Amino acid sequence: MKLSFPHPIIILVGFVLLAGLSSYFIQSGSYDRVLDLETGREIIVSGSFHTVEDHNASLYEIALSIPEGFILGADIVVLILLIGGAFYVVEKTGALQVGIEALIYRFRSRQYLLLYIIGIVFAFCGSTIAMQEEIIAMAPVLVILAKKINYDIRSIIALALGSALVGASFSPFNPFGSLLSQNIAELDFAEGLAYRLVFLAMAIFIWCSYHIKYGKMKTAVSEVYELKAVKISLQHAVILFLTFSGVAVMAWGIIYRDWDYNQMSALFFVVGFSCGLIGKLGLNGTARVYTAGFSEMIFAGVIVGLARSVYLILQNTASVDPMIQAMFEPLERMPIQLAAVGLYLSQAIIHIPVPSTSGQAVLTTPLAVPLMDLLGISRQIAVLTYQYACGLMDLMTPTNGGMMAVLAAAGIKYNHWISYIWKSWLLLMGLGLISVLIALIWFG
């Protein structure tokens, strides 16, 4: 019998089982936590680690964590379904197809420019609002674009999702990453801003250039698309305007009104139905197409729920804090360069069981800051090692439900994604490490 690479659901169920099994080898422990009045989050008290009554996950608890993971991620699952349904309606009106064809024709002699624009726009969204789950619904558009310009769909997803994650990783103003970590480390936002911006620009340029160069399909496509001028009708123009206005309003709401997933879901529910009616699908027709969109996106929702289950088990068995303590404590006895490298690698590994970037900032920054003080180096190193390693791991780890959901929506197998992405990922991991080592000198 020929062995095949495990299905994404099997991979994540395996991680759920592994998380439960690890509780039998990890002594439960915890750090004391205090409320940070500025951020409204609980942060760890350095040096407060202590063991607690050992809790090993039973088979019953492991099984129960799966539905509980779905409940824990219910707001994201609802967002995936409602935004996914809305974009499916927009696609069925024909507006997306026409819009993409018009865009491709507009850049017919400057295709590289189009791809750079896509990468930069998504990198900007990642840098400012940490866009990730919102890209799930855009997968059908990206699939169409890839076919039209004869590019590997993985490269187009890399230019969209990947650029957003790279932007979030290297950004000095990501509110869920670097800004949060800087706040906990009691660092001024302006300190090191120019330094971070230089490496942000380098990372985006390297990432986009790599995938634009290597993403072009080497074989001829079976279906040849003739480039011709496309006229966008008033009906399609209104639908496209509503759709992208919805994206703009969503960004505004996140930045200025502190919107959560529920407001975003409500917004796109309205946008989806409005576009269906404008596209003359009718009330019943719009409802049928919307529910068909649910069926297209439900797999992505399942992936998110299972990813949440992994962290839930580790949290319930008090295994997360001992893992962090075991990784950070040996760094105190190392030379500063090795300690910086060790911290960088530790932050990358920690992101597998702790897939939340903001959660990892709250968990690790309070521990990394005293370590930097003890070694006599800038606290900026604590923030840089966290933001680069944590952000870039979002491109690889299967416990990142958002990334796995985008791949599922685009029809990309996880192993195919990894086989394509690993070289460019190593390039940026290397760039991040170079930035950390230079920062040892730059920040004194």
N, C-alpha and C positions, 0 to 999 in steps of 0.2 A: 504494500500500500504506500502510495506517495504521500510524504508528509508535506503539509502546507503551513504557511505562517499563520499563527493564531488570529482569529477574528478580534477586532478591538474590544468587544464585550468580554471575550475570554481573557484577554490581556488584563483588563481592569478587574475582573472577578479574581484573577490570579493575584493581583496586588491587594485586593481585599483579604484574601486568604493569607497572604504573606504578612500583612499587617497584623492579623489575628495571631498567627504563629509567632511573630516576633515578640509579642507580649509575654511569652513563656521564657524568653531569654533576656528580657530587659526588666530590671528591677524598677518598679513604678517610683516616680519621683516628681518633685515639683519645685518651682521657684516661687517665692512670695511676689505678689504683684500689688502695685499701687495705682490709683487713678491719676492720670496726667490731665490736669484741668484744662490745659491749652488744647490738647487734641481730643479730649473726651474718651481716650482709650486707656486700657490698663497696660502698664509696662512692668517689665521684670525688675526686681531689686537685685543688683549684682551681689554675688556672694551668698545668696539666700537659699541655694539649692539644698534640698533635704529629701531623703527617701520617705515614702508613704507606704501604707499597707499595699502589698503587691496585689495587682488585679490582672488576672489572665483572662483573655477573651474566650468564652465558651463557644461551641458550635452554634448554640442558639443565638448568642449575641452577634456573632459574625453574620449569620443569616438575617437577623433583624436589622443589621446596619444597612442592608441594601435598600429596603423601603424607607428607612429613616434618612438615608442619604438623599433620596428623591424628595422627601419632605423638606430637608434642610436646603436643597437647591431649587425648591419649587418656584421661587420668583424668577430664577434664570430660565428654568424649563418653560414657564409661561411666556417669558420674553421671546424665547426661541420660536415657540409655536406661533405667537401672534405676529411677530415681525416676519417670520418665514412665510406665514400665510399671506401677509400683505404683499411681499415681494413676488410671491407666486401669482397673485392676482394681477399685479402690474405686468409681469412677464406674459400672462395669457392675453392681455389687451394688445400685445404686439409693440407696445411703446419702447420696451427695453431693446428689443431686436433692432428697431428702427434707429433708436438713439445710438446704439453701439456701431451700427453700420455707418451712420453719419459721422461719428467720431473717428472711425478708422479711415474713412475717405478723406476727412479733413487733414489727417496726419499721414496720408498714404505715402508720401515721400520722406517722412520724418518719423518713422515708427519708433525709433529709439527714444525720441523726444516724448512721445506719448507714454511709453513705459516708464521713463524717468519721472514724468509728472504723476503717474499713478503711484509710484514708490514714494515720492516726496509727500504727496497728499496724505497717504496712509501713515507715513512716518510722523507727520505733523499731528494727525489725530491720536496716534499712540503716545506722542510726547506730551500732549496737553490733557487728554481725557482717558489715557490708557485704554483706547479702543481695542476690543478683542471679541467678545460675544456678539457685538453688533455686526461683525463681518459674516457671521454664520448665514444670515439671510441674503447676503450679497453673492454667495457662492454660485447660484445659477447664472448671474450676470458674468462672473469671472470665467465660468466654463464656456459660455458663448464667445467671450472675447478671445480666449485661448484658441478655440477652433477657428475663428475668423482669421487670426493672424498667424496660424500654424506654429503656436508655441506650446511647449509642454505645460499642461495645466498646473503641475507642481511649481513651475517657475512663476506663473501668474499668481498663484496663492502665496508664494514666497514674497512677491512684490507687494501684495496686499496685506495679508496677515503677518508675514515675516517682517515687512517694513514697519508695521504698527508695533510689533513686539520689540524690534531693534530700537525704534524711536523711544518707546517706554523705558527700555533698559538704560540707554545712554542719556536720557533727558535730564536736565537739571531742574525741570519744573513739573515733573510728574507728581500729582498730588497724592497718589497711592503708593509711590515708591520713594524716589530720592527726597522729595520735599518732606514726607513723613519721617524718613530716617534722619534727615538733617535737623528736623525739629526735636526729635528725641535726643539727638547728639548735642543739642544746644549750639548749633552752628548757624552763622548768619547766611541767609540765602545768597547774598552777593559774593561771599567768599568762595572763590573757586568757580564762579559762574562762567567766566571766559574760558577757563581750562576745560570745563565740561562741554561747552559749546563746540570747541575745536574737535574734541573726540566724537561728539554727536555727529557733526558734519562728516568726519572721516568714516564713521561707521555706516552712515546712510549711503554715502557714495560707494564704498567698497561693496556693500550688500547689493545695491541696485545694479551696479556695473557687472557683478558676478552673474546675477541671474538673467540680466538682459543678454549677456554674451553667451551663456551656456544653456539658456532655455529654449532657443530656437530648435524646432524639430529638424533632425537631419534627413528624415525620409519624407517623400512627397505625401501629401494628404490625399485620401481617396476621394474627397469631395473638394472641388476647386471653387473658391469663392471669387466671383468677378467683382472687382472694385468699380463701383459706379456711384454717381451722385445720388444722394437720397434726400427726398423732400420730407420733412417732418410736418405732418398735418397738425392743425390747431388742436384737435382732440389729443393726439399723442404728446404735443408740447405741454398741454395743461397737466397731463398725467405725470410726465417727467418732472415738471416744475413742482407739483405737489409732493412727489416722492423725495426729491432732493431737498425740498424745503423742510420735509419731515426730518431728514438727517440733520439739517442745520438747526432746527428747533430743538432736536434731541441734544445736540452739542451745547446749545445755549442753556438748556434746562439743567444739564449735568454741571456746567461750570458756574452758572449764576443763581440757580434755584435749588441746587443740591438734590436733583431728581434721583430717585432710585429706579429699580427695574419696573415697578408698577406703572409709574408715569410714562416711561418709554413704551411699555406694552399698550397702554391706553391710546397713546398718540398714534401708533402704527395700526391699531385696530381701526381707528377713524380714517386714517390715510388709505388703508387697504380697501375698505368699503367704498370710500369716495371715488377712488380710482376705478373700481369695478363698475360703478354706476356711470361715471363719465365715459368709460370704455364701452358702454352699452351692453354690459353683460346682464343687466337686470338684477333685481333683488335676489331672486332664487338662484340665478346663474352665478352671481357674486358669492353667495353663501356656499354653493356647491364647489366652486373653485377654491374658496378660502379653506374649506375643510379638506380638499384634496391637497392643499399646501401643508396642512397639519401632517398628513401621512408622509409627505416628503421630508419633514423636519423631525419627526418623532424619534428617529434613531439618534439624532444629535442630542435630543433631550435626555435620552437614556444614558448616553455617554457622560453627560454632566452629572447626572444623579449618582452613577457608579463612582466617579472621581471623588465626589463628596464623601462617599461611604468609606474610602480609604482613610482619609484624615479623621473621620468620626471615630473609627476604631482606635486609632493611635491616641486621640484625645481622651476617649473614655477610659482607656487603660493606663493613662498617665505615662505614656511612652515618649512623647515628643520632647519634653524637657530633659530627660536623661540622655537622649540622643544628642541634643545640642550641647549639653554639659560635657559629654564624652569627647566631642570634637573640638571644643574651644579650650578646655583646660590644658592640654599638652602644648598649646601654642605659646603659653607664658614662658616656657623655658627655651624657646628658639631665638636665633638671631633675627633682627627685624625684617630682613628680606625674606627669609624662610617663613617667618610668622605671617607676613603679608600674603605670600603665596598659599600658605596653609589655610588662612582665613578665606581667601578667594575660593579655593577648592571646597572648603567646608560649607560655604554658603551655597555653592552649586549643588552639593549632595543633599543638604538640608531641604532644598526646594522640592525634592521628590516626594517626601512625606508631608511637606507643608506647601501645597501648591498656591496658596494665597500670598501675593506679593506684599500686601499691607500687613497680613498676619505675620509674615516672616520678619518684616521690619520691626514690628512690636516685640517679637520674640528674641531676635538676635542683636539688635542695635544696643540695647541696654547692657548686654554682656560684652560686646565688642569694644564699646567706648572705654570702659575701665582697663581693658587689655591694652588698648592703644596708649592710654595714660601711663600704664605700668612700663611699657616698652619705650616710652619717651618719644612717640611719634604722633603726627597730627590725627585728630579724630576724623578728618576727611577720609582717611584710609578705611575706617570702619564703614563709612557710607558708600564709598566707591566699590569696595569688595562686595558689599551687599547688592547694590543696584545693578552692577554689570552681570555678576554670576546668576543672581536670582532671575533677572529679566531674560537673559539669554537661555536659561534652562526651560523657560516657557515654550521654546521652539522644539524641545526634544522630549520632555517627560510626558508619559502617557497619563499621569495624574492631573495634567492640565486639561480640564474638561472643555474649556473654550477652544483650545487648539484641536483637540480630538473631534469636537463637534463640527468645526469648519472642514476638517478633512473628510468627515463622514458626509457632510452636505455636498462636497465637491466630488465625492466618489473616489477618494484617494485612500489606498490602503496605508496603514501606519508604517509598515516595513518599507514600502515604496517611497514614502516621504523621507524616512530616515536615510535611506540609501542615496537619495538625491541631495539632502540638506547638509549632511555631516561635514563636508569639506568647507563650505561657506560658514557653517557654525563654528568650526575650529578656528577659522580666520578671525572671526569677531571675538571669540574667547581669548585668542592670542592678543588682539588689539586691546581688550579690556585689561588683561594682565600687564601689558606694556604700560598702559595708562596708570595702573596702580603702582608699578615700580618707579616710574618717573615721578609720580606724586610724592613718593617718599622724600625725594630731593626738592621738588617744587614747593611743597608746603612745609618743608623743614622738619 
